[in-house]
Amino acid sequence: MTGIPLPAELAARARDVLAGRVEPVPARDAATVVILRDGAGGPEVYLLRRKSTMAFAAGAYVFPGGSVDERDADQAIAWAGPSPAEWGAVFKASERLARALVCAAVRETFEESGVLLAGPGPGSVVADTTGDDWEADRLALIDRSLAFADFLARRGLVLRSDLLKPWAHWITPEIERKRFDTRFFAAVLPDGQRTRDVGGEADQVVWQRPAEAVELARQGEIFLMPPTHRTLTELAACGSVGDVLAAPREIVRIMPRAVEVEGEMRLVVAP
């Protein structure tokens, strides 16, 4: 058994949790979206580097995503594509939670990249989201003064759940002080739209080939958390965006766990 060595402070907390001296904090439901585009050398993914001041995953390169807002479960949201019930079957979640997860995926993608997986109808998608009015709405969604359902309704837009592909399900280890129960999705950058550096929780954004990101992490040039590393490794095996979308996926819940190996606390990822 190998695993990832834990820093001293986290190792001490891991021992406390394993011994029952500290109760694990609850994991918050969250959604993460891998935005893809075809590049000259194969598929590329959009990554954000989290600011060093962030309480969770500081300095890590991550995909857009975040916690579910309770309003994401609003049944008034116009919807096209697989139903919440179908998503629930895929992610082993209730219909209400599945609706919220898909909405959170689309909302957080727009908040953190400017990409909007919605359109005027079930077969269309917004072509451009770079105007000042779009930016005002994006900021209002971030500060929660605007609900996602109201945003879509005011603009006459339909959420396109068919533009999302289920990819994975990761839960933050019980030893962490902030924990998330995260469903991973994949989506292709819609024609006409483009990502932009929107600031907020990130201080840098980049389009990167998955294999290159994994290699940079191996060299210590960038920091990737286990779910991001695993996802990028899986994507590196795909020669095109089409291959990613065609890849069969069985969604299995993964929660890394802390174990003690020869006196050293390590984080083990399985399966």
LUMROKOL-843058 format. One record per residue (C-alpha): residue number from 0; x negated, y negated, z negated; residue in three letters. Coordinates in nm, 3 decimals, padded with zeros to 5 digits, always signed. Each point is the difference from the previous one (the first is absolute). Example, Ala and Ser with C-alpha at 12.3 -4.5 7.8 and 13.67 -1.06 7.14 Angstrom:
2
pos/x/y/z/code
0/-01.230/+00.450/-00.780/ALA
1/-00.137/-00.344/+00.066/SER
This chain:
271
pos/x/y/z/code
0/+00.000/+00.000/+00.000/MET
1/-00.155/-00.333/+00.106/THR
2/+00.221/-00.308/-00.012/GLY
3/-00.083/-00.366/-00.048/ILE
4/-00.196/-00.106/-00.311/PRO
5/+00.195/-00.242/-00.221/LEU
6/-00.154/-00.319/-00.143/PRO
7/-00.051/+00.002/-00.376/ALA
8/+00.307/-00.207/-00.092/GLU
9/+00.236/+00.205/+00.216/LEU
10/-00.160/+00.324/-00.117/ALA
11/+00.070/-00.098/-00.363/ALA
12/+00.364/-00.075/+00.086/ARG
13/+00.024/+00.329/+00.190/ALA
14/-00.109/+00.189/-00.313/ARG
15/+00.260/-00.187/-00.205/ASP
16/+00.277/+00.082/+00.248/VAL
17/-00.099/+00.365/+00.028/LEU
18/-00.012/+00.028/-00.380/ALA
19/+00.345/-00.157/-00.035/GLY
20/-00.131/-00.305/-00.185/ARG
21/+00.120/-00.230/+00.281/VAL
22/+00.328/+00.029/+00.191/GLU
23/-00.026/-00.039/+00.380/PRO
24/+00.176/-00.308/+00.135/VAL
25/+00.295/+00.062/+00.235/PRO
26/-00.073/-00.007/+00.374/ALA
27/+00.187/-00.265/+00.199/ARG
28/+00.154/+00.096/+00.335/ASP
29/-00.193/-00.153/+00.290/ALA
30/-00.046/+00.022/+00.377/ALA
31/-00.311/-00.031/+00.217/THR
32/-00.015/-00.031/+00.379/VAL
33/-00.288/+00.092/+00.230/VAL
34/+00.029/-00.241/+00.294/ILE
35/-00.155/+00.149/+00.313/LEU
36/-00.106/-00.117/+00.343/ARG
37/-00.197/+00.164/+00.281/ASP
38/-00.353/-00.130/+00.039/GLY
39/-00.276/+00.071/+00.253/ALA
40/-00.135/+00.284/-00.213/GLY
41/+00.327/+00.138/-00.131/GLY
42/+00.256/-00.107/-00.261/PRO
43/-00.076/-00.292/-00.229/GLU
44/+00.160/-00.081/-00.335/VAL
45/+00.066/-00.329/-00.175/TYR
46/-00.176/-00.026/-00.336/LEU
47/+00.006/-00.270/-00.267/LEU
48/-00.268/-00.052/-00.264/ARG
49/+00.162/-00.069/-00.335/ARG
50/-00.137/-00.298/-00.189/LYS
51/-00.256/+00.077/-00.269/SER
52/+00.229/-00.168/-00.254/THR
53/+00.287/+00.246/+00.051/MET
54/+00.094/+00.216/-00.298/ALA
55/+00.046/+00.308/+00.220/PHE
56/-00.249/+00.129/+00.261/ALA
57/-00.209/-00.318/-00.006/ALA
58/-00.228/-00.021/+00.304/GLY
59/+00.149/+00.308/+00.166/ALA
60/+00.092/+00.016/+00.366/TYR
61/+00.366/+00.102/+00.020/VAL
62/+00.298/+00.019/+00.233/PHE
63/+00.285/-00.253/-00.036/PRO
64/+00.246/+00.098/-00.270/GLY
65/+00.138/-00.066/-00.344/GLY
66/+00.263/+00.077/-00.261/SER
67/+00.367/+00.050/+00.071/VAL
68/+00.221/-00.300/-00.078/ASP
69/+00.332/+00.108/-00.153/GLU
70/+00.174/-00.198/+00.277/ARG
71/-00.164/+00.225/+00.263/ASP
72/+00.275/+00.253/-00.071/ALA
73/+00.269/-00.246/+00.120/ASP
74/+00.245/+00.194/+00.216/GLN
75/+00.083/-00.315/+00.196/ALA
76/-00.330/+00.020/+00.190/ILE
77/+00.063/+00.062/+00.371/ALA
78/-00.166/+00.331/+00.088/TRP
79/-00.105/+00.183/+00.316/ALA
80/-00.173/+00.337/+00.016/GLY
81/-00.012/+00.293/-00.244/PRO
82/+00.240/-00.057/-00.288/SER
83/-00.097/-00.043/-00.366/PRO
84/+00.131/+00.353/-00.059/ALA
85/-00.236/+00.137/+00.266/GLU
86/-00.293/-00.192/-00.150/TRP
87/+00.097/+00.130/-00.341/GLY
88/-00.023/+00.358/+00.127/ALA
89/-00.348/-00.067/+00.138/VAL
90/-00.133/-00.165/-00.317/PHE
91/+00.203/+00.207/-00.249/LYS
92/+00.165/-00.316/-00.131/ALA
93/+00.355/-00.114/-00.062/SER
94/+00.177/-00.181/+00.282/GLU
95/-00.013/-00.325/-00.196/ARG
96/-00.373/+00.027/-00.067/LEU
97/-00.069/+00.101/+00.360/ALA
98/+00.185/-00.310/+00.125/ARG
99/-00.205/-00.216/-00.236/ALA
100/-00.328/+00.163/+00.104/LEU
101/+00.061/-00.054/+00.372/VAL
102/+00.110/-00.359/-00.060/CYS
103/-00.303/-00.062/-00.220/ALA
104/-00.223/+00.142/+00.274/ALA
105/+00.139/-00.240/+00.260/VAL
106/+00.012/-00.297/-00.237/ARG
107/-00.352/+00.046/-00.136/GLU
108/-00.140/+00.048/+00.349/THR
109/+00.144/-00.336/+00.102/PHE
110/-00.116/-00.168/-00.321/GLU
111/-00.358/+00.129/+00.026/GLU
112/-00.064/+00.004/+00.375/SER
113/+00.269/-00.207/+00.174/GLY
114/+00.119/+00.312/+00.187/VAL
115/+00.377/+00.052/-00.008/LEU
116/+00.152/+00.340/+00.081/LEU
117/+00.344/-00.138/+00.080/ALA
118/+00.185/-00.135/+00.301/GLY
119/+00.327/-00.150/+00.124/PRO
120/+00.131/+00.349/+00.077/GLY
121/-00.079/+00.369/-00.049/PRO
122/-00.217/+00.013/+00.313/GLY
123/-00.186/-00.328/-00.033/SER
124/-00.265/-00.158/-00.219/VAL
125/-00.090/-00.359/-00.080/VAL
126/-00.265/-00.116/+00.248/ALA
127/-00.170/-00.274/-00.201/ASP
128/-00.005/-00.091/-00.370/THR
129/-00.266/-00.271/-00.005/THR
130/+00.213/-00.318/-00.016/GLY
131/+00.027/-00.230/-00.301/ASP
132/+00.354/+00.119/-00.072/ASP
133/-00.118/+00.361/-00.014/TRP
134/-00.281/-00.100/-00.233/GLU
135/+00.245/-00.177/-00.232/ALA
136/+00.213/+00.313/-00.017/ASP
137/-00.305/+00.219/-00.061/ARG
138/-00.106/-00.213/-00.297/LEU
139/+00.356/+00.000/-00.135/ALA
140/+00.005/+00.380/+00.014/LEU
141/-00.331/+00.014/-00.187/ILE
142/+00.117/-00.225/-00.283/ASP
143/+00.331/+00.193/-00.007/ARG
144/+00.210/-00.311/+00.054/SER
145/+00.132/+00.170/+00.317/LEU
146/+00.139/+00.354/+00.004/ALA
147/-00.094/+00.220/+00.295/PHE
148/+00.365/+00.072/+00.080/ALA
149/+00.076/-00.374/+00.016/ASP
150/-00.306/-00.061/+00.216/PHE
151/+00.110/+00.259/+00.256/LEU
152/+00.365/-00.107/-00.007/ALA
153/-00.076/-00.369/+00.053/ARG
154/-00.212/+00.083/+00.303/ARG
155/+00.240/+00.263/+00.134/GLY
156/-00.260/+00.274/-00.019/LEU
157/+00.021/+00.376/-00.043/VAL
158/-00.259/+00.198/-00.195/LEU
159/-00.162/+00.260/+00.230/ARG
160/-00.063/+00.305/-00.215/SER
161/-00.075/+00.195/+00.319/ASP
162/-00.324/-00.199/+00.038/LEU
163/-00.133/+00.161/-00.319/LEU
164/-00.155/+00.346/-00.028/LYS
165/-00.024/+00.168/-00.342/PRO
166/-00.361/+00.078/-00.080/TRP
167/-00.072/+00.079/-00.367/ALA
168/+00.102/-00.031/-00.366/HIS
169/-00.256/-00.102/-00.262/TRP
170/+00.039/-00.071/-00.371/ILE
171/-00.261/-00.197/-00.194/THR
172/-00.178/+00.220/-00.258/PRO
173/+00.146/+00.001/-00.350/GLU
174/-00.322/-00.147/-00.141/ILE
175/+00.042/-00.336/+00.179/GLU
176/+00.151/-00.303/-00.173/ARG
177/+00.201/-00.096/+00.311/LYS
178/+00.169/+00.282/+00.186/ARG
179/+00.198/+00.032/+00.322/PHE
180/+00.209/+00.277/+00.154/ASP
181/-00.073/-00.081/+00.364/THR
182/+00.140/+00.133/+00.325/ARG
183/-00.227/-00.054/+00.299/PHE
184/+00.137/-00.084/+00.345/PHE
185/-00.162/-00.052/+00.341/ALA
186/+00.122/-00.251/+00.261/ALA
187/-00.123/-00.132/+00.333/VAL
188/-00.059/-00.373/+00.042/LEU
189/+00.303/-00.112/+00.208/PRO
190/-00.061/-00.146/+00.346/ASP
191/-00.036/-00.377/-00.014/GLY
192/-00.064/-00.015/-00.372/GLN
193/-00.339/-00.056/-00.157/ARG
194/-00.135/+00.024/-00.349/THR
195/-00.148/-00.301/-00.170/ARG
196/-00.196/-00.077/-00.313/ASP
197/+00.281/-00.101/-00.231/VAL
198/-00.202/-00.036/-00.322/GLY
199/+00.176/+00.076/-00.327/GLY
200/-00.142/+00.311/-00.164/GLU
201/-00.262/+00.052/+00.273/ALA
202/-00.313/-00.200/+00.078/ASP
203/-00.087/+00.178/+00.326/GLN
204/+00.177/+00.198/+00.272/VAL
205/-00.143/+00.219/+00.276/VAL
206/+00.102/+00.237/+00.277/TRP
207/-00.219/+00.309/-00.038/GLN
208/-00.031/+00.344/+00.152/ARG
209/+00.079/+00.253/-00.273/PRO
210/-00.327/+00.190/+00.041/ALA
211/-00.198/-00.324/-00.023/GLU
212/+00.175/-00.099/-00.324/ALA
213/-00.073/+00.342/-00.151/VAL
214/-00.366/-00.029/+00.100/GLU
215/-00.029/-00.350/-00.146/LEU
216/+00.142/+00.136/-00.325/ALA
217/-00.251/+00.286/+00.003/ARG
218/-00.280/-00.254/+00.037/GLN
219/+00.137/-00.205/-00.287/GLY
220/+00.078/-00.298/+00.225/GLU
221/+00.370/+00.001/-00.087/ILE
222/+00.214/+00.148/-00.278/PHE
223/+00.289/+00.235/+00.078/LEU
224/+00.232/+00.156/-00.255/MET
225/+00.066/+00.376/+00.042/PRO
226/+00.340/-00.037/+00.173/PRO
227/-00.141/-00.248/+00.252/THR
228/-00.310/+00.212/+00.057/HIS
229/+00.206/+00.316/+00.053/ARG
230/+00.240/-00.176/+00.237/THR
231/-00.282/-00.150/+00.207/LEU
232/-00.171/+00.340/+00.019/THR
233/+00.322/+00.155/+00.131/GLU
234/+00.046/-00.281/+00.254/LEU
235/-00.360/+00.036/+00.119/ALA
236/+00.094/+00.339/+00.143/ALA
237/+00.253/-00.166/+00.236/CYS
238/-00.121/-00.119/+00.339/GLY
239/+00.283/-00.250/+00.058/SER
240/+00.296/-00.166/-00.163/VAL
241/+00.216/+00.250/+00.187/GLY
242/-00.187/+00.283/-00.170/ASP
243/+00.068/-00.160/-00.340/VAL
244/+00.372/-00.025/+00.070/LEU
245/+00.011/+00.359/+00.127/ALA
246/-00.194/+00.143/-00.295/ALA
247/+00.214/+00.236/-00.212/PRO
248/+00.020/-00.110/-00.362/ARG
249/+00.119/+00.187/-00.306/GLU
250/+00.044/-00.251/-00.281/ILE
251/-00.158/+00.148/-00.313/VAL
252/-00.029/-00.202/-00.319/ARG
253/-00.362/-00.059/-00.101/ILE
254/-00.108/-00.131/-00.339/MET
255/-00.375/+00.002/-00.069/PRO
256/-00.082/+00.117/-00.351/ARG
257/-00.287/-00.050/-00.241/ALA
258/-00.203/+00.303/-00.108/VAL
259/-00.314/+00.038/-00.207/GLU
260/-00.287/+00.173/+00.180/VAL
261/-00.314/+00.073/-00.207/GLU
262/+00.072/-00.292/-00.229/GLY
263/+00.083/-00.246/+00.281/GLU
264/+00.352/-00.122/+00.076/MET
265/+00.081/+00.026/+00.368/ARG
266/+00.305/-00.070/+00.218/LEU
267/+00.111/+00.298/+00.206/VAL
268/+00.224/-00.041/+00.304/VAL
269/+00.216/+00.293/+00.106/ALA
270/+00.133/+00.153/+00.213/PRO
